[in-house]
């Protein structure tokens, strides 16, 4: 096996684990937000719900930007 091929496989494997970790972090953050919101009030207004969704989307966008920046630095 060529050295280049091994490096490419290694980079793909590392990229996979980083994406998996990012997905798990986002999932835990979303679950935590939902549990916290449920504990505070059983019925939230539409405005509060939209704010929560906006926060989750902002987290996902920040993680995607961070991953893209990391990927650009490694290519």
C-alpha positions as CSV (number, residue, x, y, z in Angstrom):
1,X,0.0,0.0,0.0
2,X,1.4,3.4,-1.0
3,X,2.1,6.0,1.7
4,X,-0.2,8.5,0.0
5,X,-3.1,6.0,0.2
6,X,-2.5,5.4,3.9
7,X,-2.4,9.1,4.6
8,X,-5.7,9.6,2.7
9,X,-7.4,6.8,4.6
10,X,-6.1,8.2,7.9
11,X,-7.4,11.6,7.1
12,X,-10.8,10.2,6.1
13,X,-10.9,8.2,9.3
14,X,-10.0,11.3,11.4
15,X,-12.6,13.4,9.5
16,X,-15.3,10.7,10.2
17,X,-14.6,10.7,14.0
18,X,-14.5,14.5,14.2
19,X,-17.9,14.7,12.4
20,X,-19.3,12.0,14.7
21,X,-18.1,13.9,17.8
22,X,-19.6,17.1,16.4
23,X,-22.9,15.4,15.8
24,X,-23.0,14.0,19.3
25,X,-22.1,17.4,20.8
26,X,-25.0,19.0,18.9
27,X,-27.4,16.2,19.9
28,X,-26.5,16.5,23.6
29,X,-26.8,20.3,23.4
30,X,-30.2,20.0,21.8
31,X,-31.4,17.4,24.3
32,X,-30.2,19.5,27.2
33,X,-32.0,22.6,25.8
34,X,-35.2,20.6,25.4
35,X,-35.0,19.1,28.9
36,X,-34.2,22.5,30.4
37,X,-37.1,24.2,28.5
38,X,-39.5,21.4,29.6
39,X,-38.4,21.9,33.2
40,X,-39.0,25.6,33.1
41,X,-42.4,25.5,31.6
42,X,-44.5,22.8,30.2
43,X,-46.1,25.1,27.6
44,X,-43.8,27.5,25.7
45,X,-44.9,30.2,23.5
46,X,-44.3,30.1,19.7
47,X,-41.7,32.9,20.2
48,X,-39.7,31.0,22.8
49,X,-39.8,27.8,20.6
50,X,-38.5,29.8,17.6
51,X,-35.7,31.2,19.8
52,X,-34.7,27.7,20.9
53,X,-34.6,26.5,17.3
54,X,-32.5,29.6,16.3
55,X,-30.0,28.8,19.1
56,X,-29.7,25.2,17.9
57,X,-29.2,26.3,14.3
58,X,-26.6,28.8,15.4
59,X,-24.7,26.0,17.2
60,X,-24.9,23.8,14.1
61,X,-23.7,26.6,11.9
62,X,-20.8,27.4,14.2
63,X,-19.7,23.7,14.3
64,X,-20.0,23.5,10.5
65,X,-17.8,26.6,10.1
66,X,-15.3,25.2,12.6
67,X,-15.1,21.9,10.7
68,X,-14.8,23.6,7.4
69,X,-12.0,25.8,8.7
70,X,-10.2,22.7,10.1
71,X,-10.7,20.8,6.8
72,X,-9.4,23.7,4.8
73,X,-6.3,23.8,7.0
74,X,-5.6,20.1,6.5
75,X,-6.0,20.0,2.7
